[in-house]
Amino acid sequence: MNKGVKNLLFYTGMLAVCSILAYGIIHWGAGFETTAVPTPEPDKGAGHFISEGFSIFTRSIDENARTPISVLLLQVITILFVARVFGYLFTKMKQPSVVGEIVAGIVLGPSVLAQAFPGVSDFLFSPESLGNIHILSQIGLIFFMFVIGMELDMAEVKKKFNETILISHTGTFFPFICGMAAAWFTYPYYAAQTTPFVPYALFIGISMSITAFPVLARIIQEKGLAKSHLGTLSLASAANGDVTAWCLLAIVIAIAQTGTFVGAVYTILFAAAFLLFMFFVLKPFLNIIGNIYHNREVVNKTIVAFMFLILIASAYATETAGIHALFGAFMAGVIMPSHIQFRKILTEKVEDVALSVFLPLFFVSTGLKTQIGLIHSPAEWGVCLLFIFVAVFGKIIGTALPARFTGESWKNSWYMGALMNTRGLMELIILSIGYEMKILSPSIFTMLVIMTLVTTFMTGPLLAFIKLCCGRKSAALPGRFPHQFRLLLSFGRASNGKTLLNVAQQVFAKGEKALDITALHLTVGTEVNPMHTENFESVSFAPILEEAQQLDLSINTRYDVAYDAGQQIVSIVNREAFDFLLVGAGLSLSVSPQDREASKFTDAYQWMYPGHLLKDKTQQFIHQAHSSVGIFVNRDFERATEVVVVLKNARDVFLLEYASNLIAFNRARIYLSELGDKVEKNKLSEGNVRAFLNTYPQTLFVRSAALPVELLSKQNFMLISYETWLDISGHEKETLQSMPSTLIIKKRKL
């Protein structure tokens, strides 16, 4: 008896014994029952039994769907889906995704959903269910503020403190005073009956002075300013200003709790003692831990739990002291070990859940408080416009003038003002605190939420407007470089970069001009944490830099974060006068098993069709780039020693220049494959082909109506023009499946 049969017999016997024992236990246990056993109803037939069972099932579904946990889970599902959709739409509009998520919160609130579908709104967001959402959103904010604190590079803030102190503090205090003036103007009409003037004025002031550091950092990345003087100065000023603003917020909350400055003295003294303890007692101790535990191998659960304990204890201390838990969470992030690797590891453990799950709950929680219908008269909309004007004027003027005073150009000064005017999520946090403390009425809260959206949304257009008004630093970039062949090599995966570099060297190195290569890698997305970009950059460029060293090539590297990778690449090629753009082909022609499997799902019906390669970003490069474009199809490429050059029309003879380079570099053997009938053949530039054959007599020249399969299968490289590829890929797709590594070239129009 084999092992499989024995296992089956044992399994069957085990099930039989367990079934008998279960029946016996149930039968004997029923004898202990003391409650009356219901009299069985007479049999009404199978149909009645099925109907009654289904009714019981549907009642059970309805009851279970209304339990607190079911409602909460449905709320989370709805919120995450709608927030992702709006975030994606606003990203496509080249806006930070946070703007879309804020709008998603408003859409799910009383301003839209409750008006359009009141029954759905009452079921999803009934008043008794909102407490759970609020608690979860507050937990998410605590983690978020912890991450924001860790994103602040205090060493960089200290380094640029003298440069930024005037800019950051003027950019904080000037809009603060402007906000207080606006509060004085609006208080008699909107808050005199509900709150004292002092806390109202202070909260309006602080709401005008905040800058959304995370959104600002991501905008600077996307604009390619991260390593520029303007970018580093703006980030340092924003970081300095945010620390000041949050300390100022702690004082404002303390005063708001008591109503007077005198009553808040002890709270402010506690805050000062808290900061001294955090920076001069706890931070040095944590730095020692960070210097020991700074890689994934040694950062264990105990260390992570200890850091979370500090976070929660810090938030608890400031919450009980009346300053707010978010201030404690922010300061806990600031004092985390300064070792950048430790901060990256800790950020990764917190950030994804905090930003992806908990923050959308906060947006909806805010949206449920935002009732745009409360602003219904022209006067109220006038007050809303007043808040927007004061916020924009105070922040831009308060930043631009001191920046100009410190020696920055007017263009950079206005740029900094526009960047600092970004408010985003940080503003919503402050507004929510004021709303919960009943300092901001629902109508004022709604006006300030609209102000937040407008000032965040306008950052991109305002930067473009300043650029248009102030012009470029130089009239124009220089034209083509006469003694250099400038090649932009753009790659996604790190492993693809080294392959493309090999192709570039073999095809272009022996040309008439010196080869100048720039390797470009883009991280796509608007939510990339600035702390992680350095790591992304080093990991992505490590293989290609190692390959360049082995090939004895000097290359330039360039890293950017982009909303739209295709548009960014085209912009770089056209703006910086590159001669050639070299990119890899898509999934459909990859030899990687994983890519082949993925391509089945991305293009279930045409994944074997080579012409499908030329789509999406590749089409964008072909039609928009001013340079020549090369699309490389990798089929286990190593060296181009046996090369077939496909010629179909007179326009294809430019490929002979690249074939000459391959002969000079690799001693490559060239096979010229001339396609088409007699009429097309007469259109070929016979002189160029004849000259090539005379110069390289070892070249094999083949004429055929179609690509010869035998020839393709024996070669390791193919050169073909983009136009010819389009001509033959439709009717010779079977032949092309056996093609070698191929470079498809679209020649630049002169």
C-alpha positions in Angstrom: 0.0 0.0 0.0 1.5 3.3 -1.0 1.8 6.3 1.2 -1.0 8.3 -0.5 -3.6 5.6 0.0 -2.5 5.2 3.7 -2.9 8.9 4.3 -6.3 8.9 2.7 -7.5 6.0 4.8 -6.2 7.6 8.0 -7.9 10.9 7.1 -11.2 9.2 6.3 -11.1 7.3 9.6 -10.2 10.4 11.6 -13.2 12.3 10.1 -15.6 9.4 10.9 -14.4 9.1 14.5 -14.6 12.8 15.1 -18.2 13.0 13.6 -19.4 10.1 15.9 -17.9 11.7 19.0 -19.4 15.1 18.1 -22.8 13.6 17.6 -22.6 11.8 20.9 -21.5 14.9 22.9 -24.3 16.9 21.4 -26.9 14.2 22.1 -25.8 13.7 25.7 -25.3 17.4 26.4 -28.9 18.1 25.3 -30.1 16.1 28.3 -28.9 18.8 30.6 -31.1 21.5 29.1 -33.7 23.0 31.5 -35.4 25.5 29.1 -38.5 24.5 27.2 -37.8 23.0 23.8 -39.9 24.7 21.2 -42.6 22.6 19.6 -41.6 21.8 16.1 -43.9 23.3 13.5 -45.6 21.0 11.0 -43.7 20.5 7.8 -44.7 23.1 5.2 -42.6 21.8 2.4 -39.1 22.5 1.0 -40.1 25.8 -0.6 -41.2 27.3 2.7 -38.0 26.1 4.3 -35.8 27.7 1.7 -37.8 31.0 1.8 -37.7 31.2 5.6 -34.0 30.4 5.7 -33.3 33.2 3.2 -35.4 35.6 5.3 -33.4 34.7 8.4 -30.2 35.2 6.4 -31.2 38.7 5.0 -32.3 39.8 8.5 -29.0 38.7 9.9 -27.1 40.6 7.1 -29.1 43.8 7.9 -28.5 43.5 11.7 -24.8 42.8 11.2 -24.4 45.6 8.7 -25.6 48.1 11.4 -23.2 47.0 14.2 -20.6 49.7 15.1 -17.7 47.7 13.7 -19.5 47.0 10.4 -20.4 50.7 10.0 -16.9 51.8 10.9 -15.4 49.3 8.3 -17.8 50.5 5.6 -16.9 54.1 6.5 -13.2 53.4 6.1 -13.7 51.6 2.8 -15.8 54.5 1.4 -13.3 57.1 2.7 -10.2 55.4 1.4 -11.8 54.8 -2.1 -13.1 58.3 -2.5 -9.9 59.9 -1.2 -7.7 57.9 -3.6 -9.9 58.8 -6.5 -9.9 62.5 -5.8 -6.2 62.4 -4.9 -5.5 60.8 -8.3 -7.6 63.3 -10.2 -5.9 66.3 -8.6 -2.5 64.7 -9.2 -3.4 64.6 -12.9 -4.1 68.3 -12.6 -0.6 68.7 -11.3 -1.9 69.5 -7.8 -0.7 67.9 -4.6 -2.9 64.8 -3.8 -3.6 66.3 -0.4 -5.8 68.9 -2.1 -7.9 66.2 -3.7 -8.2 64.3 -0.4 -9.4 67.5 1.3 -12.0 68.0 -1.4 -13.0 64.3 -1.0 -13.7 65.0 2.7 -16.0 67.9 1.7 -17.8 65.9 -0.9 -18.6 63.2 1.6 -19.8 65.7 4.1 -23.0 67.8 4.4 -22.0 70.1 1.6 -22.4 67.5 -1.1 -23.4 63.9 -0.1 -26.0 64.9 2.5 -27.6 67.3 -0.1 -27.6 64.8 -3.0 -28.2 61.5 -1.1 -29.4 62.3 2.4 -30.4 58.6 3.1 -26.9 57.4 2.2 -25.3 60.1 4.3 -27.5 59.3 7.3 -26.6 55.6 7.1 -22.8 56.1 6.4 -22.1 59.1 8.7 -24.8 59.0 11.3 -24.0 61.4 14.3 -23.6 58.5 16.7 -21.0 56.8 14.5 -18.7 59.8 14.1 -17.0 59.4 17.4 -15.1 56.4 16.2 -14.0 58.2 13.0 -12.9 61.2 15.1 -10.8 59.0 17.5 -9.1 57.1 14.6 -8.4 60.4 12.8 -6.7 61.9 15.9 -4.5 58.8 16.3 -3.6 59.2 12.6 -2.7 62.9 13.2 -0.5 62.0 16.2 1.5 59.6 14.0 1.5 62.1 11.1 2.9 64.9 13.3 5.5 62.4 14.6 6.6 61.8 11.0 6.6 65.5 10.2 8.9 66.1 13.2 11.3 63.4 11.9 11.3 64.9 8.5 12.7 68.2 9.9 16.5 68.1 9.6 17.4 70.2 12.7 21.1 70.1 11.7 20.2 71.8 8.4 18.0 74.3 10.3 20.9 75.2 12.6 23.3 75.4 9.7 21.1 77.9 7.9 19.6 79.5 11.0 21.3 82.9 10.4 20.2 82.9 6.7 16.6 82.0 7.5 15.8 83.5 10.8 14.7 86.8 9.3 12.8 85.2 6.4 11.1 82.5 8.5 10.1 84.7 11.5 9.0 87.6 9.4 7.0 85.2 7.3 5.4 83.8 10.4 4.8 87.0 12.5 3.7 89.3 9.7 0.8 87.1 8.5 0.0 86.5 12.2 -0.6 90.2 12.8 -2.5 90.5 9.5 -4.7 87.6 10.7 -5.4 89.3 14.0 -6.4 92.5 12.1 -8.8 90.4 10.0 -10.1 88.9 13.3 -10.7 92.4 14.7 -12.8 93.2 11.6 -14.9 90.0 11.6 -15.3 89.4 15.3 -18.4 91.5 16.0 -20.3 89.8 13.3 -19.3 86.1 13.5 -17.8 85.3 16.9 -18.8 87.9 19.6 -21.7 85.8 20.8 -19.7 82.5 21.1 -16.1 83.1 22.1 -13.8 85.8 23.7 -11.9 88.0 21.3 -8.4 87.0 22.4 -8.5 83.3 21.6 -10.5 84.1 18.4 -7.9 86.6 17.2 -5.0 84.3 18.1 -6.4 81.4 16.2 -7.2 83.5 13.1 -3.6 84.8 13.3 -2.0 81.4 13.7 -4.1 80.0 10.8 -2.6 82.7 8.5 1.0 82.1 9.5 1.4 78.3 9.1 3.2 76.7 6.1 2.6 73.1 5.1 6.2 71.8 5.3 5.4 68.3 3.8 3.5 69.7 0.8 6.2 72.3 0.3 9.0 69.7 0.3 7.2 67.6 -2.3 6.5 70.7 -4.5 10.2 71.6 -4.4 11.1 68.0 -5.3 8.6 68.0 -8.2 9.9 71.3 -9.5 13.5 70.0 -9.5 14.6 72.6 -6.9 15.6 70.2 -4.1 19.4 70.7 -4.5 19.2 74.3 -5.6 20.0 77.3 -3.5 16.3 78.4 -3.7 15.1 74.9 -2.7 17.4 74.4 0.3 16.8 78.0 1.5 13.0 77.6 1.2 13.0 74.2 3.0 15.2 75.5 5.8 13.0 78.7 6.2 9.8 76.5 6.2 11.3 74.2 8.8 12.4 77.0 11.0 9.0 78.7 10.6 7.1 75.6 11.3 9.0 75.0 14.6 8.2 78.6 15.5 4.6 78.3 14.5 4.0 75.1 16.4 5.6 76.6 19.5 3.4 79.7 19.0 0.4 77.4 18.6 1.1 75.8 22.0 1.1 79.3 23.6 -2.1 80.2 21.7 -3.9 77.0 22.9 -2.7 77.7 26.5 -4.1 81.2 26.3 -7.3 80.0 24.6 -7.9 77.5 27.4 -7.8 80.2 30.1 -8.9 83.2 28.2 -6.0 85.4 29.3 -2.2 85.4 29.1 -1.9 85.5 32.9 -4.0 82.4 33.3 -1.8 80.6 30.8 1.5 81.4 32.6 1.8 78.0 34.3 0.9 76.1 31.1 3.6 78.1 29.2 6.1 77.4 31.9 5.2 73.7 31.6 5.7 73.8 27.8 9.1 75.4 28.3 10.2 72.8 30.9 8.9 70.1 28.5 11.0 71.4 25.6 14.1 71.7 27.8 13.6 68.1 28.9 13.1 66.8 25.4 16.0 68.6 23.8 18.6 68.5 26.6 17.8 65.2 28.4 16.0 62.9 26.1 17.5 63.8 22.8 21.2 63.1 23.7 20.1 59.7 25.1 18.2 58.9 21.9 21.2 59.9 19.7 23.3 57.3 21.5 20.6 54.7 20.6 20.4 55.9 17.0 24.2 55.6 16.6 24.0 52.0 17.8 20.8 50.9 16.1 20.8 52.4 12.6 20.2 49.5 10.2 17.3 47.1 9.6 19.2 44.1 11.0 19.5 45.5 14.5 16.3 47.7 14.7 14.1 45.2 16.5 10.6 45.4 17.9 11.9 46.4 21.3 13.5 49.5 19.9 10.5 50.4 17.8 8.2 49.9 20.8 10.4 52.1 22.9 10.3 54.9 20.3 6.5 54.6 20.1 6.3 54.7 23.9 8.2 58.1 23.8 5.8 59.3 21.1 2.6 58.4 23.1 4.0 59.6 26.4 5.0 62.9 24.8 1.5 63.3 23.3 -0.1 62.4 26.6 2.0 64.9 28.5 1.1 67.8 26.3 -2.6 66.8 26.0 -3.1 66.7 29.8 -1.2 70.0 30.2 -3.7 71.6 27.9 -1.3 72.2 25.0 -2.7 69.5 22.7 -1.4 66.0 21.9 -0.2 66.9 18.4 2.4 69.3 19.8 3.9 66.5 21.9 3.9 64.1 18.9 5.6 66.8 16.7 8.3 67.3 19.3 8.8 63.6 19.8 9.6 63.4 16.1 12.0 66.3 16.2 14.1 64.7 19.0 14.3 61.3 17.4 17.9 60.1 16.8 19.5 62.4 14.2 21.1 59.4 12.4 19.3 59.6 9.0 19.2 55.9 8.5 17.4 55.3 11.8 14.9 58.0 10.9 14.2 56.4 7.6 13.6 53.0 9.1 11.3 54.5 11.7 9.5 56.7 9.2 8.8 53.7 6.9 7.2 51.8 9.8 4.8 54.6 10.6 4.3 56.6 7.4 2.4 54.3 5.1 -0.4 53.4 7.5 -0.6 57.0 8.9 -0.8 58.6 5.5 -2.8 56.0 3.6 -5.3 55.0 6.2 -5.7 57.4 9.1 -5.2 60.8 7.3 -8.1 60.3 4.9 -10.3 59.7 7.9 -9.2 63.1 9.2 -10.0 64.7 5.9 -13.5 63.3 6.0 -13.9 64.2 9.6 -13.0 67.8 8.6 -15.3 67.6 5.6 -18.2 66.6 7.9 -17.7 69.9 9.8 -17.4 71.9 6.6 -20.8 73.2 5.6 -20.4 75.4 2.5 -24.1 76.0 2.6 -23.5 78.2 5.7 -21.9 80.8 3.5 -24.9 81.9 1.5 -24.9 85.7 1.5 -22.6 88.0 -0.6 -21.3 89.6 2.6 -20.2 86.2 3.9 -18.5 85.3 0.7 -16.8 88.7 0.9 -15.5 87.8 4.3 -14.2 84.5 2.8 -12.4 86.4 0.1 -11.0 88.7 2.8 -9.5 85.8 4.6 -8.0 84.5 1.3 -6.5 87.9 0.5 -5.1 88.4 4.0 -3.6 84.9 4.0 -1.9 85.3 0.5 -0.8 88.9 1.1 0.6 88.3 4.6 2.5 85.2 3.7 3.9 86.3 0.3 4.8 89.9 1.4 6.1 88.6 4.8 8.4 86.2 3.1 9.4 88.0 -0.1 10.5 91.4 1.4 12.9 89.9 4.0 14.2 87.5 1.4 15.0 90.4 -0.8 16.5 92.3 2.1 18.9 89.4 2.8 20.2 89.6 -0.8 18.0 87.3 -2.8 16.9 88.3 -6.3 13.3 89.5 -6.7 12.5 86.4 -8.7 13.7 84.1 -5.9 12.1 86.3 -3.3 8.7 86.0 -5.0 9.2 82.3 -5.5 9.8 81.8 -1.8 6.7 83.8 -0.9 4.6 81.6 -3.2 6.1 78.4 -1.8 5.5 79.5 1.8 1.9 80.3 1.0 1.2 76.6 0.7 -0.9 75.5 3.7 -2.4 72.2 3.0 -3.0 69.6 5.8 -1.1 71.5 8.5 -3.7 74.3 8.2 -6.6 71.9 8.6 -5.0 70.5 11.8 -4.9 74.0 13.3 -8.5 74.7 12.2 -9.8 71.5 13.6 -8.2 72.3 17.0 -9.9 75.7 17.0 -13.2 74.1 16.0 -13.1 71.5 18.7 -12.3 74.1 21.3 -15.4 76.0 20.0 -13.3 79.1 19.2 -14.1 78.9 15.5 -17.8 78.9 14.6 -19.0 76.5 11.8 -19.2 79.4 9.2 -15.7 80.8 10.0 -14.3 77.3 10.0 -15.8 76.7 6.5 -14.4 80.0 5.3 -10.9 79.1 6.5 -11.1 75.6 5.0 -11.9 77.2 1.6 -8.9 79.5 2.2 -6.7 76.5 2.8 -7.8 74.9 -0.5 -7.3 78.0 -2.5 -3.8 78.8 -1.1 -2.6 75.3 -1.6 -4.1 75.0 -5.1 -2.7 78.3 -6.2 1.0 77.4 -5.5 1.7 75.8 -8.9 -0.1 78.4 -11.0 1.5 81.2 -8.9 5.0 79.8 -9.5 4.3 79.7 -13.2 3.0 83.3 -13.2 6.1 84.5 -11.4 8.3 82.7 -13.9 6.4 84.3 -16.7 6.6 87.8 -15.2 10.3 87.6 -14.1 11.6 85.7 -17.1 14.4 83.2 -17.1 17.8 83.9 -15.7 19.3 83.6 -19.2 17.6 84.4 -22.4 17.9 80.9 -23.8 19.9 77.7 -23.3 22.8 77.3 -25.8 22.1 75.4 -29.0 23.6 72.0 -30.0 27.1 71.4 -28.6 29.3 71.2 -31.7 32.0 68.9 -30.3 29.8 66.6 -28.2 27.2 64.0 -28.8 24.9 64.5 -25.8 22.9 61.4 -24.9 20.2 61.2 -22.2 19.8 57.7 -20.9 16.5 57.3 -19.0 15.9 54.1 -17.0 13.4 52.9 -14.4 14.7 49.7 -12.9 18.3 49.9 -11.7 19.3 46.7 -13.6 18.1 48.3 -16.9 20.4 51.2 -16.5 23.6 49.2 -16.8 22.2 47.4 -19.9 21.3 50.7 -21.6 24.8 52.1 -20.7 26.4 49.1 -22.5 24.2 49.7 -25.6 25.1 53.4 -25.5 28.8 52.8 -25.4 28.8 50.2 -28.2 26.5 52.1 -30.6 27.7 55.7 -30.0 31.2 55.7 -28.4 33.1 55.5 -31.8 31.1 58.3 -33.4 32.7 61.5 -34.8 31.9 63.5 -31.6 32.9 62.9 -28.0 30.1 61.0 -26.1 28.6 62.8 -23.2 26.1 60.6 -21.3 23.6 61.7 -18.7 21.8 58.9 -16.8 18.3 59.9 -15.6 16.1 58.2 -13.1 12.7 59.5 -12.0 10.6 58.6 -9.0 7.0 59.0 -10.1 4.5 60.4 -7.6 3.7 63.4 -5.5 3.9 61.7 -2.1 7.5 60.8 -2.0 9.0 61.4 1.4 12.1 63.7 1.0 13.9 61.6 3.5 13.7 58.6 1.2 14.8 60.2 -2.1 18.5 60.1 -1.3 18.2 56.3 -0.7 16.2 55.9 -3.9 18.9 57.8 -5.8 21.8 55.8 -4.4 20.1 52.4 -4.9 19.0 53.3 -8.5 22.4 54.6 -9.7 24.6 52.1 -7.9 24.6 49.4 -10.8 25.0 51.9 -13.6 27.9 53.7 -11.8 29.6 50.4 -11.2 29.2 49.5 -14.8 30.5 52.9 -15.9 33.6 52.3 -13.9 34.2 48.9 -15.4 33.6 50.3 -18.9 35.9 53.3 -18.1 33.1 55.7 -19.0 32.4 59.1 -17.3 28.7 59.7 -16.9 26.5 62.3 -15.3 23.7 61.2 -13.0 20.4 63.0 -12.5 17.6 62.2 -10.2 14.2 63.9 -10.1 10.7 63.4 -8.6 8.0 64.0 -11.2 4.2 64.1 -11.4 4.4 62.9 -15.1 7.6 61.0 -16.0 7.1 61.1 -19.7 6.5 64.9 -19.8 9.5 65.5 -17.5 11.8 63.4 -19.8 10.6 65.2 -22.9 11.0 68.6 -21.1 14.6 67.8 -20.1 15.5 66.6 -23.6 14.1 69.6 -25.4 15.2 72.2 -22.9 18.8 71.1 -22.5 19.6 70.3 -26.2 20.3 66.6 -26.0 21.1 64.9 -29.3 19.7 61.5 -28.5 17.2 60.0 -26.0 17.8 56.3 -25.2 15.0 54.5 -23.3 14.0 50.8 -22.6 11.0 49.1 -24.2 8.0 48.2 -22.1 6.9 44.9 -20.6 5.6 43.4 -23.8 9.0 42.6 -25.2 10.9 41.9 -22.1 12.6 38.5 -21.6 12.0 38.6 -17.8 9.5 35.9 -16.7 8.0 38.3 -14.3 7.5 40.9 -17.0 6.0 38.4 -19.4 3.5 37.4 -16.7 2.7 41.0 -15.9 2.2 41.8 -19.6 -0.4 39.1 -19.9 -2.6 41.0 -17.5 -1.8 44.5 -18.8 -2.6 43.5 -22.4 -4.4 40.1 -22.3 -5.1 39.9 -26.0 -2.0 41.4 -27.7 0.8 40.8 -25.3 2.8 39.0 -28.1 2.3 41.8 -30.6 5.6 43.8 -30.9 4.0 46.9 -32.3 2.2 47.3 -29.0 5.6 48.3 -27.6 5.3 51.8 -29.1 2.6 53.3 -26.9 2.1 55.4 -23.8 5.3 57.2 -22.8 7.2 55.8 -25.9 4.7 57.5 -28.2 5.2 60.7 -26.2 8.9 60.5 -26.7 8.6 59.8 -30.4 6.2 62.7 -31.2 7.3 65.4 -28.7 11.1 65.0 -28.3 13.2 67.3 -30.5 16.1 64.8 -30.4 16.6 61.4 -32.0 14.9 58.7 -29.9 16.1 55.1 -29.4 13.9 52.4 -28.0 15.8 49.4 -26.9 14.3 46.0 -26.8 16.4 43.8 -24.5 16.7 40.1 -25.4 19.6 39.1 -23.1 21.9 41.7 -24.6 25.6 41.4 -24.0 27.6 42.6 -27.0 26.5 43.6 -30.5 28.9 41.5 -32.6 26.5 40.0 -35.2 24.3 42.9 -36.3 21.4 43.0 -38.8 20.5 46.4 -40.2 17.1 46.6 -41.7 16.7 48.9 -44.7 13.4 49.4 -46.4 13.4 53.0 -47.7 15.9 55.7 -48.5 15.2 57.3 -45.1 16.7 54.3 -43.4 20.3 54.8 -44.6 21.1 56.9 -41.5 21.3 53.5 -39.7 24.6 52.9 -41.6 26.3 55.5 -39.4 25.5 53.5 -36.3 26.5 50.3 -38.0 29.9 51.9 -38.7 30.3 52.7 -35.0 29.6 49.1 -34.1 32.2 47.9 -36.5 34.8 50.3 -35.1 33.9 49.4 -31.5 33.1 45.7 -31.6 34.5 44.6 -34.9 30.9 43.7 -35.5 29.9 41.7 -38.5 27.1 43.5 -40.3 24.2 42.0 -42.3 22.3 44.5 -44.4 18.7 43.3 -45.0 17.0 45.2 -47.8 13.2 44.7 -47.7 10.5 45.4 -50.3 9.8 44.9 -54.0 11.6 46.4 -57.0 9.8 49.7 -56.8 10.8 50.3 -53.2 14.3 49.2 -53.8 14.8 51.9 -56.4 14.0 54.4 -53.7 17.0 53.4 -51.7 20.0 55.6 -51.6 22.1 53.2 -53.7 25.2 55.4 -53.3 25.2 55.2 -49.5 24.8 51.5 -49.5 27.4 50.9 -52.2 29.9 53.1 -50.3 29.2 51.2 -47.1 29.8 47.9 -48.8 33.0 49.1 -50.4 34.3 50.4 -47.0 33.3 47.2 -45.2 33.5 44.4 -47.8 32.9 41.7 -45.2 29.3 42.9 -44.9 26.7 40.5 -46.1 24.0 42.1 -48.2 20.6 40.3 -48.4 17.5 41.3 -50.4 14.2 39.8 -49.6 10.5 40.7 -49.6 10.3 40.0 -45.8 12.6 39.7 -42.8 14.4 36.4 -43.1 13.8 34.3 -40.0 17.1 32.4 -40.4 19.0 35.6 -40.4 17.3 37.1 -37.3 17.7 33.9 -35.2 21.5 33.9 -35.7 22.2 37.5 -34.8 22.5 39.2 -31.4 21.6 42.7 -32.3 19.3 44.5 -34.8 19.1 48.2 -35.9 15.8 49.3 -37.4 14.1 52.7 -38.0 10.9 53.6 -36.2 9.0 54.1 -39.5 10.1 50.7 -40.8 9.3 49.1 -37.5 5.7 50.4 -37.9 5.5 49.2 -41.5 6.5 45.6 -40.8 5.5 44.9 -37.2 1.8 44.4 -38.1 2.3 41.8 -40.8 5.5 40.2 -39.5 4.8 39.8 -35.9 5.6 36.1 -35.9 9.0 36.7 -37.4 9.8 39.5 -34.9 9.2 37.1 -32.0 12.6 35.5 -32.8 14.4 38.8 -33.2 17.5 39.6 -31.2 18.1 42.6 -29.0 16.9 45.6 -31.0 17.4 49.3 -31.1 14.5 51.1 -32.8 15.6 54.6 -33.8 13.4 57.6 -34.6 15.7 60.2 -36.3 15.4 63.8 -35.3 13.9 66.1 -37.9 16.5 68.6 -39.0 
